[in-house]
Amino acid sequence: MIASTWSVTEDILPLLTFTAALVAVLMIPVRPGGSINTAAKTFFAASVSTYLISTLASVASHLGIFPSELDPVVTSIEMLWVPLILFGVYAMYSHQQLTDSVDARHAVVRASEMLESVMDTAPAGVVVLNDVGSITFANPEARRLLDMEDDLSSEMTDPKWSVCVGDESDGSLDRRCDFLDLLAPEPLRDVSVTVSWPNGWRRRLAVNTTPFANGSAGVAGAVAAFVEREPWSPPVRAAASRSPR
């Protein structure tokens, strides 16, 4: 009687347990953003099924309807449990990595769109300077203050203005066609810059900068933000062609 009871316990309880486990695995929802994907679910279900098959074979063996010649087959099926579990874990990990990568990419896109919106609506002019002081990016307010066209390509290579950084009251400072004097190892605050055009118009700006570090090689560029310090100055001489915006 004890042997019979033990045989029933040995067979029936595992059968119920593995059946419940298989049902639980099959009921796991697969969502695009979830940690379980279809591949992982399949591997986990297959791993539980291996022991469910083994338990069914044991029940059939106790009932005398399972041929002993199939014992090696059942043993081989049981050996699949470990690799199936490992494949399921790997599939789940790969899916999570892919999900994180996609989420990170979406976050970068959202941050880029937000930054672009901030640049477009900022009341201050913002430009990005390269290592020679040329403009590589300018927001709408910067293009207005510098009287630049929307297409920056010609303005980068052949700017229509001259730049004087610092106090030009004594006329001792050299004028440049770029903003190289704004490139410094440390951030600059409230620097006076005068931009002049060939027709005699000029605009005085207050500029703040933050440099791009380039290791030990120096400054690779900078972000410069500026506002108008004074209204447009009239031409030094008459005959101004086009009034800057």
Buried (B, 14 or more C-beta within 10 A) or exposed (E): EEEEEEEEEBBEEBBEBBBEBBEEBEEBEEEEEBEBBEBBBBBBBBBBBBBBBBBBBBBBBBEEEBEEEEEEEBEEBBEBBEEBBEBBEEBBEEBBEEBEEEEEEEEEEEEEEEEEEEBEEBEBBBBBBBBEBBBEBBBBBBBBBBBBEEEBEEBBEEBBBBBBBEEBEEEEBEEBEBBBBBBEEEEBEEBBBBBBBEBBBBBBBBBBBEBBEEEEEEBBBBBBBBEBBEEBEEBEEEEBEEEBE
